[in-house]
Amino acid sequence: MVIAHMEKLTHKHVLVVGATGGIGAATARLLGQSGATVYIAGRDRSKLQDLATELGLPETRSFLIDMADPASIEAMSASIHQQIPQLDILVNAAGIGIIKPLEQLSLDEFRYSIQVNLEGSFLLVRSFLPAMKASGKGLIINMPGVLGKVPMAGAAAYSASKYGLVGMMQSIREELKRTEVRITNIFMGGVDSPFWDSIHLRVQKDKMIRSDEAARAVWFLCQQPASAVVSEMVLQPFNHQAI
């Protein structure tokens, strides 16, 4: 039996966007422990500073960004590319969730969901993909969530943004066929993270995936065999449902 060679993370330059969320923070910790040179970005200043201190990161590898603000994403990209020629891995764990019935969903809320989850992801990829394409290698991991594959009631805005993300990345994948730049979408079900704190649903958090377990899935995806690509992964709890 031949076991495929897994890519090592030592000295890989990895950016984790959404690092102030539960999954993003756990992912940054795990990748740092595996020898990667980690860059982090998030919207919560206090949590970002605490994580940077915990990981021992210099200010040049920590970025306060707003996914709805193109200027902040462009400034982060410019700073990173001043330090290194390109990222090896981009992990996009950023996103917001507005879950409510359609008649209670405002146009502003719908637009904001699209702006953060879809347009922000577009800006991230557009900022870092050209350098990857130029070198012919790299990995981009997005987290559309399971609602980007199987929607639920009340998730019109969220699913629209995540379905859009999936379609966008599938199209971009077609542009990369002559390169070794790889794209992976990971569809996670309920994860016990701060994502649920602003969502007014009664859920069974004790039956959700733990953030550290979700991070381990991302860690695995960052080490895909050089000869193959995991186009998508679905990770769901055994038994999670609203009550």
Beta strands, then each sheet from edge to edge (+ up, - down):
strand 1: 13-17
strand 2: 37-42
strand 3: 62-64
strand 4: 89-92
strand 5: 137-142
strand 6: 180-188
strand 7: 191-192
strand 8: 209-210
strand 9: 232-235
sheet 1: 3+ 2+ 1+ 4+ 5+ 6+ 9+
sheet 2: 7+ 8+
end
